[in-house]
Amino acid sequence: MKNSDNSLRIPLIVALLVSVLMGFTAGVVGELWVNNFLAPDLEFKSYRDLTKRIDDLLNEKNLGVKDILTDHDAAFERTIEEIAPVTATFYAYKDIGLSLANVYLADDVLGSGFVLTSDGWLLTTTAVLPNPKMPYAVRVGDRVYRVEEIIADSMTPAVLVKVEANNLPVANLGSKNSIYSSQSLLVASDVRGMKRINVSKLNYAEGTDVSELVHSSENYYKFIQLDDDFTSEYIGAPVVNLDGKVVALLLSETGSALPIDYLIRVMKSAVQSGEINRILLGVNYLDLSQTVNFETELRNGAWLTAVGGRRAVMPGTPAAASGLQSGDVILKVDADDITEQRSLTELIQEYNQGTEVTLTVRREGQDIKIPVVLTELKSN
């Protein structure tokens, strides 16, 4: 009897082993066939994996855009929502009336800008509105306004524009100190849309000739360089960080942008008095932070020098009255050091007309203190 049972067990065990082996082999062959012949581009390892991904796709279809954005994309989305209502588009003025000739078209766009105050002050550039005597119009949201007044800044390409309006949405402003190289920003155009860009260079100063490296204390020369080109409709557009703050104004199609910090005095004086007040020192200088292989231990400062018919110290200016000389290196304005981040021009423009400042000056190897009473820069 026992021999009979043993004789039955052996075939059963063999059959079981063969079945397991065939099942395993069939699974491997089936998976290879699916991966290589059915849909090799899907690169799935099993039906279960594919099913999970299809389920994820179906779930995603039922979600809103904001539910599936990454944190970075969500930040852009929030910024777009904040900046879109304050973005302005400029045109040559057309008569009011129901006529095809009076319709503002995309081809009529002169450039962009943004709303500065709720009572109708806006900011753009001279490239957008080159002739203050010409009639212009500006669209904010779904309203078109006639430009009533244009005030140009004597030290930058910025212009302030006034329209008759109330309760306009306004832009929040941010400092260039919050910007870093390769940072993601947004350039906002109501016509061309919102363009993502990155910062290419900070404190960028153009200059291929030595004479171009010598700057007037009454001119800003350091800009923010963006990493892309733009169409003309973007000129004057706000450059916005992901906190929704305008940090610069786009100046050119090549991506040069003016830090909004340079316009603090302009914005205050224009809104309060309808005029722009700038401050005069009256020197021409080489910014030592821009120099390469310059034989001096100084790496920062403003070296007063003449170039191309321009004197180091301009006659009839506060600088001349104080006794500043060609060859002096200005190191500080009051307690503030001149650095790559803050030029002599930037520091001087933070003061009011009639203020006495103390300049720390390196002269013939010695540091001396020179008091200077600043005056108003008269516009041409």
Secondary structure, 3 states (H helix, E strand, C coil): CHHHHHHHHHHHHHHHHHHHHHHHHHHHHHHHHHHHHHCHHHCCCCHHHHHHHHHHHHHHHCCCHHHHCCHHHHHHHHHHHHHHHHEEEEEECCCCCCCHHHCCCHHHEEEEEEECCCCCEEEEECCCCCCCCCCEEEEECCEEEEEEEEEECCCCCEEEEEECCCCCCCCEECCHHHCCCCCEEEEEECCCEEEEEEEEEEEECCCCCHHHHEEECCCCCCEEEECCCCCHHHCCCEEECCCCEEEEEECCCCCEEEEHHHHHHHHHHHHHHCCCCEEECCEEEEEHHHCCCCCCCCCCCEEECCECCECCECCCCHHHHHCCCCCCEEEEECCEECCCCCCHHHHHCCCCCCCEEEEEEEECCEEEEEEEECEEECCC
